[in-house]
């Protein structure tokens, strides 16, 4: 049996449950991170007191990073590539 045959092998029920749980968690966390990024980018519309304390460009940079990380988490949940060679 070659190594490629092991990689094509169907996951068992335990692994499928793990993949499903991780995928749902990645989708949820991705949405939360992206929402937090939108909040920081448009902070003047949500909370003017907090926006007055800090620089506007700082919020925009941090918000952009949050959105990118949120999109990465959503992509990772879509791919479901959680098992690697150990």
C-alpha positions in Angstrom: 0.0 0.0 0.0 1.5 3.3 -1.1 1.4 6.5 0.9 -1.0 8.1 -1.6 -3.6 5.4 -0.8 -3.5 6.5 2.9 -4.1 10.1 2.0 -7.1 9.2 -0.2 -8.6 7.1 2.6 -12.1 8.3 3.8 -12.0 9.7 7.4 -13.9 7.8 10.1 -16.9 9.1 11.9 -14.7 10.6 14.7 -12.6 12.5 12.3 -15.7 13.8 10.4 -17.1 15.1 13.6 -13.9 16.8 14.5 -13.7 18.4 11.0 -17.3 19.6 11.3 -16.8 21.1 14.8 -13.6 22.9 13.7 -15.2 24.1 10.5 -18.2 25.6 12.4 -15.8 27.2 14.9 -13.7 28.7 12.1 -16.8 30.1 10.3 -18.1 31.6 13.6 -14.7 33.1 14.6 -14.1 34.4 11.1 -17.4 36.2 11.2 -16.7 37.6 14.6 -13.2 38.8 13.6 -14.5 40.4 10.4 -17.3 42.1 12.3 -14.8 43.5 14.8 -12.7 44.8 11.9 -15.7 46.6 10.5 -16.4 48.0 13.9 -12.9 49.4 14.2 -12.9 50.8 10.6 -16.2 52.6 11.2 -15.7 53.4 14.9 -16.8 57.0 14.5 -20.2 55.9 13.6 -20.5 53.5 16.5 -18.6 55.1 19.5 -17.4 58.7 19.1 -15.9 58.8 22.6 -13.5 55.9 21.9 -12.6 57.3 18.5 -11.6 60.6 20.0 -9.0 59.0 22.3 -7.0 57.3 19.6 -5.7 58.1 16.1 -8.1 57.3 13.2 -5.3 55.5 11.1 -4.6 53.2 14.0 -8.2 52.0 14.0 -8.3 51.6 10.2 -5.0 49.5 10.2 -6.2 47.3 13.1 -9.6 46.9 11.5 -8.1 45.9 8.2 -5.9 43.3 9.9 -9.0 41.9 11.8 -10.9 41.6 8.5 -8.1 39.8 6.8 -7.7 37.4 9.7 -11.5 36.8 9.7 -11.4 36.0 6.0 -8.5 33.6 6.6 -10.5 31.8 9.3 -13.6 31.5 7.0 -11.3 30.2 4.2 -9.8 27.7 6.6 -13.2 26.5 7.6 -14.1 26.1 4.0 -11.0 24.1 3.2 -11.4 21.7 6.2 -7.7 20.8 6.0 -7.1 20.0 9.6 -5.1 16.7 9.4 -1.5 16.9 8.5 1.4 14.4 8.6 2.6 14.2 12.2 
